[in-house]
């Protein structure tokens, strides 16, 4: 994961169960809890961006499709992405 040369200090309060999991990961991976948090945040942001790209790709396919069955399948997939199961 890429890091910037200048860091910005942020204060975050974690629920106890998450703090425990972060500490456990840090110990297992022999890294600081701060590094674990940064990596998890970066991974989460990248995942959200991929999800957004997938959504727009599906929306584009929906707009271009003329097959009623495919359109219905894409609509259902977009609904799942938006509202969950």
mmCIF file as gemmi writes it, N, C-alpha and C atoms, coordinates in Angstrom:
data_model
loop_
_atom_site.group_PDB
_atom_site.id
_atom_site.type_symbol
_atom_site.label_atom_id
_atom_site.label_alt_id
_atom_site.label_comp_id
_atom_site.label_asym_id
_atom_site.label_entity_id
_atom_site.label_seq_id
_atom_site.pdbx_PDB_ins_code
_atom_site.Cartn_x
_atom_site.Cartn_y
_atom_site.Cartn_z
_atom_site.occupancy
_atom_site.B_iso_or_equiv
_atom_site.pdbx_formal_charge
_atom_site.auth_seq_id
_atom_site.auth_asym_id
_atom_site.pdbx_PDB_model_num
ATOM 1 N N . UNK Axp A 1 ? 0.826 -1.164 0 1 0 ? 1 A 1
ATOM 2 C CA . UNK Axp A 1 ? 0 0 0 1 0 ? 1 A 1
ATOM 3 C C . UNK Axp A 1 ? 0.888 1.252 0 1 0 ? 1 A 1
ATOM 4 N N . UNK Axp A 2 ? 0.495 2.219 -0.756 1 0 ? 2 A 1
ATOM 5 C CA . UNK Axp A 2 ? 1.255 3.448 -0.845 1 0 ? 2 A 1
ATOM 6 C C . UNK Axp A 2 ? 1.038 4.306 0.399 1 0 ? 2 A 1
ATOM 7 N N . UNK Axp A 3 ? 2.09 4.971 0.827 1 0 ? 3 A 1
ATOM 8 C CA . UNK Axp A 3 ? 1.967 5.896 1.941 1 0 ? 3 A 1
ATOM 9 C C . UNK Axp A 3 ? 2.46 7.259 1.493 1 0 ? 3 A 1
ATOM 10 N N . UNK Axp A 4 ? 1.943 8.295 2.111 1 0 ? 4 A 1
ATOM 11 C CA . UNK Axp A 4 ? 2.374 9.638 1.778 1 0 ? 4 A 1
ATOM 12 C C . UNK Axp A 4 ? 3.551 10.011 2.658 1 0 ? 4 A 1
ATOM 13 N N . UNK Axp A 5 ? 4.306 11.004 2.233 1 0 ? 5 A 1
ATOM 14 C CA . UNK Axp A 5 ? 5.453 11.44 3.014 1 0 ? 5 A 1
ATOM 15 C C . UNK Axp A 5 ? 5.019 12.209 4.249 1 0 ? 5 A 1
ATOM 16 N N . UNK Axp A 6 ? 3.934 12.949 4.13 1 0 ? 6 A 1
ATOM 17 C CA . UNK Axp A 6 ? 3.433 13.713 5.263 1 0 ? 6 A 1
ATOM 18 C C . UNK Axp A 6 ? 2.167 13.046 5.789 1 0 ? 6 A 1
ATOM 19 N N . UNK Axp A 7 ? 2.162 12.771 7.071 1 0 ? 7 A 1
ATOM 20 C CA . UNK Axp A 7 ? 0.994 12.147 7.691 1 0 ? 7 A 1
ATOM 21 C C . UNK Axp A 7 ? 0.182 13.192 8.436 1 0 ? 7 A 1
ATOM 22 N N . UNK Axp A 8 ? -1.099 12.929 8.535 1 0 ? 8 A 1
ATOM 23 C CA . UNK Axp A 8 ? -1.991 13.77 9.322 1 0 ? 8 A 1
ATOM 24 C C . UNK Axp A 8 ? -2.445 12.967 10.524 1 0 ? 8 A 1
ATOM 25 N N . UNK Axp A 9 ? -2.252 13.514 11.678 1 0 ? 9 A 1
ATOM 26 C CA . UNK Axp A 9 ? -2.654 12.808 12.899 1 0 ? 9 A 1
ATOM 27 C C . UNK Axp A 9 ? -4.161 12.912 13.064 1 0 ? 9 A 1
ATOM 28 N N . UNK Axp A 10 ? -4.791 11.759 13.319 1 0 ? 10 A 1
ATOM 29 C CA . UNK Axp A 10 ? -6.234 11.679 13.549 1 0 ? 10 A 1
ATOM 30 C C . UNK Axp A 10 ? -6.467 10.936 14.849 1 0 ? 10 A 1
ATOM 31 N N . UNK Axp A 11 ? -7.503 11.297 15.534 1 0 ? 11 A 1
ATOM 32 C CA . UNK Axp A 11 ? -7.874 10.603 16.753 1 0 ? 11 A 1
ATOM 33 C C . UNK Axp A 11 ? -9.153 9.82 16.482 1 0 ? 11 A 1
ATOM 34 N N . UNK Axp A 12 ? -9.117 8.532 16.799 1 0 ? 12 A 1
ATOM 35 C CA . UNK Axp A 12 ? -10.274 7.672 16.562 1 0 ? 12 A 1
ATOM 36 C C . UNK Axp A 12 ? -10.533 6.856 17.822 1 0 ? 12 A 1
ATOM 37 N N . UNK Axp A 13 ? -11.767 6.822 18.238 1 0 ? 13 A 1
ATOM 38 C CA . UNK Axp A 13 ? -12.157 5.966 19.362 1 0 ? 13 A 1
ATOM 39 C C . UNK Axp A 13 ? -12.757 4.688 18.791 1 0 ? 13 A 1
ATOM 40 N N . UNK Axp A 14 ? -12.194 3.568 19.19 1 0 ? 14 A 1
ATOM 41 C CA . UNK Axp A 14 ? -12.665 2.276 18.702 1 0 ? 14 A 1
ATOM 42 C C . UNK Axp A 14 ? -13.464 1.57 19.786 1 0 ? 14 A 1
ATOM 43 N N . UNK Axp A 15 ? -14.528 0.901 19.38 1 0 ? 15 A 1
ATOM 44 C CA . UNK Axp A 15 ? -15.233 0.055 20.346 1 0 ? 15 A 1
ATOM 45 C C . UNK Axp A 15 ? -14.257 -1.008 20.867 1 0 ? 15 A 1
ATOM 46 N N . UNK Axp A 16 ? -14.405 -1.43 22.098 1 0 ? 16 A 1
ATOM 47 C CA . UNK Axp A 16 ? -13.458 -2.391 22.687 1 0 ? 16 A 1
ATOM 48 C C . UNK Axp A 16 ? -13.234 -3.656 21.855 1 0 ? 16 A 1
ATOM 49 N N . UNK Axp A 17 ? -14.296 -4.182 21.268 1 0 ? 17 A 1
ATOM 50 C CA . UNK Axp A 17 ? -14.12 -5.429 20.485 1 0 ? 17 A 1
ATOM 51 C C . UNK Axp A 17 ? -13.243 -5.196 19.262 1 0 ? 17 A 1
ATOM 52 N N . UNK Axp A 18 ? -13.352 -4.02 18.619 1 0 ? 18 A 1
ATOM 53 C CA . UNK Axp A 18 ? -12.497 -3.724 17.47 1 0 ? 18 A 1
ATOM 54 C C . UNK Axp A 18 ? -11.065 -3.458 17.899 1 0 ? 18 A 1
ATOM 55 N N . UNK Axp A 19 ? -10.913 -2.736 18.987 1 0 ? 19 A 1
ATOM 56 C CA . UNK Axp A 19 ? -9.563 -2.453 19.491 1 0 ? 19 A 1
ATOM 57 C C . UNK Axp A 19 ? -8.831 -3.758 19.802 1 0 ? 19 A 1
ATOM 58 N N . UNK Axp A 20 ? -9.547 -4.703 20.377 1 0 ? 20 A 1
ATOM 59 C CA . UNK Axp A 20 ? -8.948 -6.001 20.7 1 0 ? 20 A 1
ATOM 60 C C . UNK Axp A 20 ? -8.523 -6.738 19.425 1 0 ? 20 A 1
ATOM 61 N N . UNK Axp A 21 ? -9.371 -6.686 18.417 1 0 ? 21 A 1
ATOM 62 C CA . UNK Axp A 21 ? -9.038 -7.352 17.145 1 0 ? 21 A 1
ATOM 63 C C . UNK Axp A 21 ? -7.838 -6.699 16.472 1 0 ? 21 A 1
ATOM 64 N N . UNK Axp A 22 ? -7.774 -5.362 16.526 1 0 ? 22 A 1
ATOM 65 C CA . UNK Axp A 22 ? -6.646 -4.643 15.931 1 0 ? 22 A 1
ATOM 66 C C . UNK Axp A 22 ? -5.356 -5.013 16.644 1 0 ? 22 A 1
ATOM 67 N N . UNK Axp A 23 ? -5.387 -5.015 17.977 1 0 ? 23 A 1
ATOM 68 C CA . UNK Axp A 23 ? -4.192 -5.379 18.748 1 0 ? 23 A 1
ATOM 69 C C . UNK Axp A 23 ? -3.75 -6.804 18.438 1 0 ? 23 A 1
ATOM 70 N N . UNK Axp A 24 ? -4.717 -7.689 18.309 1 0 ? 24 A 1
ATOM 71 C CA . UNK Axp A 24 ? -4.404 -9.087 17.994 1 0 ? 24 A 1
ATOM 72 C C . UNK Axp A 24 ? -3.761 -9.206 16.616 1 0 ? 24 A 1
ATOM 73 N N . UNK Axp A 25 ? -4.332 -8.51 15.63 1 0 ? 25 A 1
ATOM 74 C CA . UNK Axp A 25 ? -3.732 -8.522 14.29 1 0 ? 25 A 1
ATOM 75 C C . UNK Axp A 25 ? -2.32 -7.962 14.309 1 0 ? 25 A 1
ATOM 76 N N . UNK Axp A 26 ? -2.146 -6.862 15.011 1 0 ? 26 A 1
ATOM 77 C CA . UNK Axp A 26 ? -0.831 -6.228 15.077 1 0 ? 26 A 1
ATOM 78 C C . UNK Axp A 26 ? 0.195 -7.189 15.671 1 0 ? 26 A 1
ATOM 79 N N . UNK Axp A 27 ? -0.189 -7.868 16.734 1 0 ? 27 A 1
ATOM 80 C CA . UNK Axp A 27 ? 0.723 -8.819 17.377 1 0 ? 27 A 1
ATOM 81 C C . UNK Axp A 27 ? 1.049 -9.981 16.44 1 0 ? 27 A 1
ATOM 82 N N . UNK Axp A 28 ? 0.006 -10.53 15.808 1 0 ? 28 A 1
ATOM 83 C CA . UNK Axp A 28 ? 0.196 -11.667 14.891 1 0 ? 28 A 1
ATOM 84 C C . UNK Axp A 28 ? 1.084 -11.294 13.71 1 0 ? 28 A 1
ATOM 85 N N . UNK Axp A 29 ? 0.865 -10.094 13.173 1 0 ? 29 A 1
ATOM 86 C CA . UNK Axp A 29 ? 1.604 -9.66 11.988 1 0 ? 29 A 1
ATOM 87 C C . UNK Axp A 29 ? 2.9 -8.921 12.336 1 0 ? 29 A 1
ATOM 88 N N . UNK Axp A 30 ? 3.162 -8.766 13.626 1 0 ? 30 A 1
ATOM 89 C CA . UNK Axp A 30 ? 4.353 -8.065 14.104 1 0 ? 30 A 1
ATOM 90 C C . UNK Axp A 30 ? 4.482 -6.669 13.487 1 0 ? 30 A 1
ATOM 91 N N . UNK Axp A 31 ? 3.375 -5.957 13.582 1 0 ? 31 A 1
ATOM 92 C CA . UNK Axp A 31 ? 3.325 -4.574 13.1 1 0 ? 31 A 1
ATOM 93 C C . UNK Axp A 31 ? 2.652 -3.728 14.165 1 0 ? 31 A 1
ATOM 94 N N . UNK Axp A 32 ? 2.739 -2.43 14.012 1 0 ? 32 A 1
ATOM 95 C CA . UNK Axp A 32 ? 2.07 -1.553 14.972 1 0 ? 32 A 1
ATOM 96 C C . UNK Axp A 32 ? 0.564 -1.562 14.723 1 0 ? 32 A 1
ATOM 97 N N . UNK Axp A 33 ? -0.179 -1.275 15.761 1 0 ? 33 A 1
ATOM 98 C CA . UNK Axp A 33 ? -1.633 -1.168 15.614 1 0 ? 33 A 1
ATOM 99 C C . UNK Axp A 33 ? -1.967 -0.05 14.635 1 0 ? 33 A 1
ATOM 100 N N . UNK Axp A 34 ? -1.189 1.014 14.651 1 0 ? 34 A 1
ATOM 101 C CA . UNK Axp A 34 ? -1.405 2.124 13.721 1 0 ? 34 A 1
ATOM 102 C C . UNK Axp A 34 ? -1.267 1.651 12.27 1 0 ? 34 A 1
ATOM 103 N N . UNK Axp A 35 ? -0.242 0.866 11.981 1 0 ? 35 A 1
ATOM 104 C CA . UNK Axp A 35 ? -0.021 0.361 10.615 1 0 ? 35 A 1
ATOM 105 C C . UNK Axp A 35 ? -1.167 -0.553 10.202 1 0 ? 35 A 1
ATOM 106 N N . UNK Axp A 36 ? -1.645 -1.381 11.118 1 0 ? 36 A 1
ATOM 107 C CA . UNK Axp A 36 ? -2.769 -2.269 10.828 1 0 ? 36 A 1
ATOM 108 C C . UNK Axp A 36 ? -4 -1.441 10.481 1 0 ? 36 A 1
ATOM 109 N N . UNK Axp A 37 ? -4.272 -0.403 11.27 1 0 ? 37 A 1
ATOM 110 C CA . UNK Axp A 37 ? -5.42 0.461 11 1 0 ? 37 A 1
ATOM 111 C C . UNK Axp A 37 ? -5.307 1.142 9.638 1 0 ? 37 A 1
ATOM 112 N N . UNK Axp A 38 ? -4.132 1.671 9.332 1 0 ? 38 A 1
ATOM 113 C CA . UNK Axp A 38 ? -3.933 2.346 8.037 1 0 ? 38 A 1
ATOM 114 C C . UNK Axp A 38 ? -4.168 1.37 6.897 1 0 ? 38 A 1
ATOM 115 N N . UNK Axp A 39 ? -3.611 0.174 7.005 1 0 ? 39 A 1
ATOM 116 C CA . UNK Axp A 39 ? -3.801 -0.825 5.94 1 0 ? 39 A 1
ATOM 117 C C . UNK Axp A 39 ? -5.258 -1.219 5.787 1 0 ? 39 A 1
ATOM 118 N N . UNK Axp A 40 ? -5.963 -1.395 6.89 1 0 ? 40 A 1
ATOM 119 C CA . UNK Axp A 40 ? -7.38 -1.753 6.822 1 0 ? 40 A 1
ATOM 120 C C . UNK Axp A 40 ? -8.208 -0.63 6.195 1 0 ? 40 A 1
ATOM 121 N N . UNK Axp A 41 ? -7.892 0.591 6.546 1 0 ? 41 A 1
ATOM 122 C CA . UNK Axp A 41 ? -8.615 1.731 5.969 1 0 ? 41 A 1
ATOM 123 C C . UNK Axp A 41 ? -8.349 1.823 4.471 1 0 ? 41 A 1
ATOM 124 N N . UNK Axp A 42 ? -7.085 1.684 4.071 1 0 ? 42 A 1
ATOM 125 C CA . UNK Axp A 42 ? -6.761 1.728 2.64 1 0 ? 42 A 1
ATOM 126 C C . UNK Axp A 42 ? -7.467 0.61 1.878 1 0 ? 42 A 1
ATOM 127 N N . UNK Axp A 43 ? -7.469 -0.578 2.438 1 0 ? 43 A 1
ATOM 128 C CA . UNK Axp A 43 ? -8.145 -1.709 1.802 1 0 ? 43 A 1
ATOM 129 C C . UNK Axp A 43 ? -9.644 -1.441 1.678 1 0 ? 43 A 1
ATOM 130 N N . UNK Axp A 44 ? -10.239 -0.904 2.721 1 0 ? 44 A 1
ATOM 131 C CA . UNK Axp A 44 ? -11.666 -0.584 2.695 1 0 ? 44 A 1
ATOM 132 C C . UNK Axp A 44 ? -12.006 0.471 1.656 1 0 ? 44 A 1
ATOM 133 N N . UNK Axp A 45 ? -11.182 1.505 1.564 1 0 ? 45 A 1
ATOM 134 C CA . UNK Axp A 45 ? -11.417 2.557 0.572 1 0 ? 45 A 1
ATOM 135 C C . UNK Axp A 45 ? -11.282 2.021 -0.852 1 0 ? 45 A 1
ATOM 136 N N . UNK Axp A 46 ? -10.266 1.182 -1.077 1 0 ? 46 A 1
ATOM 137 C CA . UNK Axp A 46 ? -10.091 0.576 -2.405 1 0 ? 46 A 1
ATOM 138 C C . UNK Axp A 46 ? -11.271 -0.325 -2.745 1 0 ? 46 A 1
ATOM 139 N N . UNK Axp A 47 ? -11.752 -1.073 -1.77 1 0 ? 47 A 1
ATOM 140 C CA . UNK Axp A 47 ? -12.902 -1.954 -1.977 1 0 ? 47 A 1
ATOM 141 C C . UNK Axp A 47 ? -14.142 -1.145 -2.347 1 0 ? 47 A 1
ATOM 142 N N . UNK Axp A 48 ? -14.362 -0.033 -1.655 1 0 ? 48 A 1
ATOM 143 C CA . UNK Axp A 48 ? -15.506 0.833 -1.971 1 0 ? 48 A 1
ATOM 144 C C . UNK Axp A 48 ? -15.399 1.376 -3.388 1 0 ? 48 A 1
ATOM 145 N N . UNK Axp A 49 ? -14.203 1.752 -3.805 1 0 ? 49 A 1
ATOM 146 C CA . UNK Axp A 49 ? -14.004 2.285 -5.152 1 0 ? 49 A 1
ATOM 147 C C . UNK Axp A 49 ? -14.291 1.213 -6.204 1 0 ? 49 A 1
ATOM 148 N N . UNK Axp A 50 ? -13.825 -0.02 -5.961 1 0 ? 50 A 1
ATOM 149 C CA . UNK Axp A 50 ? -14.115 -1.124 -6.89 1 0 ? 50 A 1
ATOM 150 C C . UNK Axp A 50 ? -15.614 -1.399 -6.961 1 0 ? 50 A 1
ATOM 151 N N . UNK Axp A 51 ? -16.29 -1.335 -5.813 1 0 ? 51 A 1
ATOM 152 C CA . UNK Axp A 51 ? -17.734 -1.558 -5.768 1 0 ? 51 A 1
ATOM 153 C C . UNK Axp A 51 ? -18.462 -0.478 -6.576 1 0 ? 51 A 1
ATOM 154 N N . UNK Axp A 52 ? -18.016 0.745 -6.444 1 0 ? 52 A 1
ATOM 155 C CA . UNK Axp A 52 ? -18.606 1.862 -7.203 1 0 ? 52 A 1
ATOM 156 C C . UNK Axp A 52 ? -18.391 1.661 -8.71 1 0 ? 52 A 1
ATOM 157 N N . UNK Axp A 53 ? -17.178 1.267 -9.1 1 0 ? 53 A 1
ATOM 158 C CA . UNK Axp A 53 ? -16.888 1.015 -10.51 1 0 ? 53 A 1
ATOM 159 C C . UNK Axp A 53 ? -17.747 -0.119 -11.049 1 0 ? 53 A 1
ATOM 160 N N . UNK Axp A 54 ? -17.92 -1.18 -10.257 1 0 ? 54 A 1
ATOM 161 C CA . UNK Axp A 54 ? -18.754 -2.312 -10.677 1 0 ? 54 A 1
ATOM 162 C C . UNK Axp A 54 ? -20.206 -1.875 -10.841 1 0 ? 54 A 1
ATOM 163 N N . UNK Axp A 55 ? -20.687 -1.032 -9.926 1 0 ? 55 A 1
ATOM 164 C CA . UNK Axp A 55 ? -22.051 -0.53 -10.006 1 0 ? 55 A 1
ATOM 165 C C . UNK Axp A 55 ? -22.26 0.23 -11.314 1 0 ? 55 A 1
ATOM 166 N N . UNK Axp A 56 ? -21.344 1.147 -11.626 1 0 ? 56 A 1
ATOM 167 C CA . UNK Axp A 56 ? -21.497 1.935 -12.845 1 0 ? 56 A 1
ATOM 168 C C . UNK Axp A 56 ? -21.344 1.085 -14.105 1 0 ? 56 A 1
ATOM 169 N N . UNK Axp A 57 ? -20.515 0.062 -14.051 1 0 ? 57 A 1
ATOM 170 C CA . UNK Axp A 57 ? -20.388 -0.849 -15.196 1 0 ? 57 A 1
ATOM 171 C C . UNK Axp A 57 ? -21.705 -1.594 -15.415 1 0 ? 57 A 1
ATOM 172 N N . UNK Axp A 58 ? -22.313 -2.067 -14.344 1 0 ? 58 A 1
ATOM 173 C CA . UNK Axp A 58 ? -23.611 -2.743 -14.461 1 0 ? 58 A 1
ATOM 174 C C . UNK Axp A 58 ? -24.69 -1.783 -14.948 1 0 ? 58 A 1
ATOM 175 N N . UNK Axp A 59 ? -24.689 -0.56 -14.431 1 0 ? 59 A 1
ATOM 176 C CA . UNK Axp A 59 ? -25.675 0.43 -14.872 1 0 ? 59 A 1
ATOM 177 C C . UNK Axp A 59 ? -25.509 0.715 -16.36 1 0 ? 59 A 1
ATOM 178 N N . UNK Axp A 60 ? -24.271 0.764 -16.839 1 0 ? 60 A 1
ATOM 179 C CA . UNK Axp A 60 ? -24.017 0.958 -18.262 1 0 ? 60 A 1
ATOM 180 C C . UNK Axp A 60 ? -24.534 -0.21 -19.089 1 0 ? 60 A 1
ATOM 181 N N . UNK Axp A 61 ? -24.299 -1.434 -18.601 1 0 ? 61 A 1
ATOM 182 C CA . UNK Axp A 61 ? -24.811 -2.614 -19.308 1 0 ? 61 A 1
ATOM 183 C C . UNK Axp A 61 ? -26.332 -2.606 -19.342 1 0 ? 61 A 1
ATOM 184 N N . UNK Axp A 62 ? -26.949 -2.175 -18.241 1 0 ? 62 A 1
ATOM 185 C CA . UNK Axp A 62 ? -28.408 -2.104 -18.185 1 0 ? 62 A 1
ATOM 186 C C . UNK Axp A 62 ? -28.924 -1.121 -19.229 1 0 ? 62 A 1
ATOM 187 N N . UNK Axp A 63 ? -28.282 0.014 -19.346 1 0 ? 63 A 1
ATOM 188 C CA . UNK Axp A 63 ? -28.712 1.038 -20.302 1 0 ? 63 A 1
ATOM 189 C C . UNK Axp A 63 ? -28.564 0.567 -21.745 1 0 ? 63 A 1
ATOM 190 N N . UNK Axp A 64 ? -27.565 -0.264 -22.009 1 0 ? 64 A 1
ATOM 191 C CA . UNK Axp A 64 ? -27.295 -0.719 -23.374 1 0 ? 64 A 1
ATOM 192 C C . UNK Axp A 64 ? -28.044 -1.987 -23.755 1 0 ? 64 A 1
ATOM 193 N N . UNK Axp A 65 ? -28.483 -2.75 -22.767 1 0 ? 65 A 1
ATOM 194 C CA . UNK Axp A 65 ? -29.097 -4.047 -23.032 1 0 ? 65 A 1
ATOM 195 C C . UNK Axp A 65 ? -30.505 -3.906 -23.613 1 0 ? 65 A 1
ATOM 196 N N . UNK Axp A 66 ? -30.794 -4.794 -24.567 1 0 ? 66 A 1
ATOM 197 C CA . UNK Axp A 66 ? -32.143 -4.849 -25.136 1 0 ? 66 A 1
ATOM 198 C C . UNK Axp A 66 ? -32.842 -6.156 -24.761 1 0 ? 66 A 1
ATOM 199 N N . UNK Axp A 67 ? -32.107 -7.066 -24.121 1 0 ? 67 A 1
ATOM 200 C CA . UNK Axp A 67 ? -32.648 -8.362 -23.715 1 0 ? 67 A 1
ATOM 201 C C . UNK Axp A 67 ? -33.397 -8.208 -22.386 1 0 ? 67 A 1
ATOM 202 N N . UNK Axp A 68 ? -34.712 -8.441 -22.371 1 0 ? 68 A 1
ATOM 203 C CA . UNK Axp A 68 ? -35.506 -8.268 -21.142 1 0 ? 68 A 1
ATOM 204 C C . UNK Axp A 68 ? -35.016 -9.129 -19.971 1 0 ? 68 A 1
ATOM 205 N N . UNK Axp A 69 ? -34.584 -10.35 -20.241 1 0 ? 69 A 1
ATOM 206 C CA . UNK Axp A 69 ? -34.104 -11.222 -19.16 1 0 ? 69 A 1
ATOM 207 C C . UNK Axp A 69 ? -32.795 -10.693 -18.567 1 0 ? 69 A 1
ATOM 208 N N . UNK Axp A 70 ? -31.905 -10.25 -19.437 1 0 ? 70 A 1
ATOM 209 C CA . UNK Axp A 70 ? -30.639 -9.695 -18.949 1 0 ? 70 A 1
ATOM 210 C C . UNK Axp A 70 ? -30.901 -8.416 -18.155 1 0 ? 70 A 1
ATOM 211 N N . UNK Axp A 71 ? -31.806 -7.578 -18.645 1 0 ? 71 A 1
ATOM 212 C CA . UNK Axp A 71 ? -32.132 -6.329 -17.95 1 0 ? 71 A 1
ATOM 213 C C . UNK Axp A 71 ? -32.675 -6.617 -16.55 1 0 ? 71 A 1
ATOM 214 N N . UNK Axp A 72 ? -33.525 -7.608 -16.439 1 0 ? 72 A 1
ATOM 215 C CA . UNK Axp A 72 ? -34.093 -7.966 -15.138 1 0 ? 72 A 1
ATOM 216 C C . UNK Axp A 72 ? -33.008 -8.485 -14.2 1 0 ? 72 A 1
ATOM 217 N N . UNK Axp A 73 ? -32.117 -9.328 -14.718 1 0 ? 73 A 1
ATOM 218 C CA . UNK Axp A 73 ? -31.021 -9.859 -13.905 1 0 ? 73 A 1
ATOM 219 C C . UNK Axp A 73 ? -30.12 -8.722 -13.413 1 0 ? 73 A 1
ATOM 220 N N . UNK Axp A 74 ? -29.802 -7.78 -14.283 1 0 ? 74 A 1
ATOM 221 C CA . UNK Axp A 74 ? -28.95 -6.649 -13.905 1 0 ? 74 A 1
ATOM 222 C C . UNK Axp A 74 ? -29.656 -5.77 -12.876 1 0 ? 74 A 1
ATOM 223 N N . UNK Axp A 75 ? -30.94 -5.546 -13.052 1 0 ? 75 A 1
ATOM 224 C CA . UNK Axp A 75 ? -31.698 -4.752 -12.074 1 0 ? 75 A 1
ATOM 225 C C . UNK Axp A 75 ? -31.636 -5.388 -10.692 1 0 ? 75 A 1
ATOM 226 N N . UNK Axp A 76 ? -31.804 -6.711 -10.646 1 0 ? 76 A 1
ATOM 227 C CA . UNK Axp A 76 ? -31.751 -7.415 -9.368 1 0 ? 76 A 1
ATOM 228 C C . UNK Axp A 76 ? -30.369 -7.299 -8.734 1 0 ? 76 A 1
ATOM 229 N N . UNK Axp A 77 ? -29.338 -7.415 -9.543 1 0 ? 77 A 1
ATOM 230 C CA . UNK Axp A 77 ? -27.969 -7.287 -9.032 1 0 ? 77 A 1
ATOM 231 C C . UNK Axp A 77 ? -27.709 -5.879 -8.506 1 0 ? 77 A 1
ATOM 232 N N . UNK Axp A 78 ? -28.182 -4.866 -9.225 1 0 ? 78 A 1
ATOM 233 C CA . UNK Axp A 78 ? -28.023 -3.493 -8.76 1 0 ? 78 A 1
ATOM 234 C C . UNK Axp A 78 ? -28.79 -3.266 -7.46 1 0 ? 78 A 1
ATOM 235 N N . UNK Axp A 79 ? -29.963 -3.85 -7.351 1 0 ? 79 A 1
ATOM 236 C CA . UNK Axp A 79 ? -30.749 -3.728 -6.117 1 0 ? 79 A 1
ATOM 237 C C . UNK Axp A 79 ? -30.018 -4.384 -4.953 1 0 ? 79 A 1
ATOM 238 N N . UNK Axp A 80 ? -29.429 -5.567 -5.178 1 0 ? 80 A 1
ATOM 239 C CA . UNK Axp A 80 ? -28.655 -6.246 -4.125 1 0 ? 80 A 1
ATOM 240 C C . UNK Axp A 80 ? -27.479 -5.393 -3.686 1 0 ? 80 A 1
ATOM 241 N N . UNK Axp A 81 ? -26.798 -4.789 -4.666 1 0 ? 81 A 1
ATOM 242 C CA . UNK Axp A 81 ? -25.637 -3.945 -4.339 1 0 ? 81 A 1
ATOM 243 C C . UNK Axp A 81 ? -26.068 -2.723 -3.521 1 0 ? 81 A 1
ATOM 244 N N . UNK Axp A 82 ? -27.234 -2.201 -3.82 1 0 ? 82 A 1
ATOM 245 C CA . UNK Axp A 82 ? -27.706 -0.979 -3.168 1 0 ? 82 A 1
ATOM 246 C C . UNK Axp A 82 ? -28.354 -1.251 -1.817 1 0 ? 82 A 1
ATOM 247 N N . UNK Axp A 83 ? -29.208 -2.276 -1.77 1 0 ? 83 A 1
ATOM 248 C CA . UNK Axp A 83 ? -30.017 -2.51 -0.58 1 0 ? 83 A 1
ATOM 249 C C . UNK Axp A 83 ? -29.658 -3.773 0.188 1 0 ? 83 A 1
ATOM 250 N N . UNK Axp A 84 ? -28.76 -4.582 -0.329 1 0 ? 84 A 1
ATOM 251 C CA . UNK Axp A 84 ? -28.4 -5.838 0.317 1 0 ? 84 A 1
ATOM 252 C C . UNK Axp A 84 ? -29.387 -6.93 -0.076 1 0 ? 84 A 1
ATOM 253 N N . UNK Axp A 85 ? -29.219 -8.079 0.523 1 0 ? 85 A 1
ATOM 254 C CA . UNK Axp A 85 ? -30.054 -9.242 0.199 1 0 ? 85 A 1
ATOM 255 C C . UNK Axp A 85 ? -31.471 -9.024 0.615 1 0 ? 85 A 1
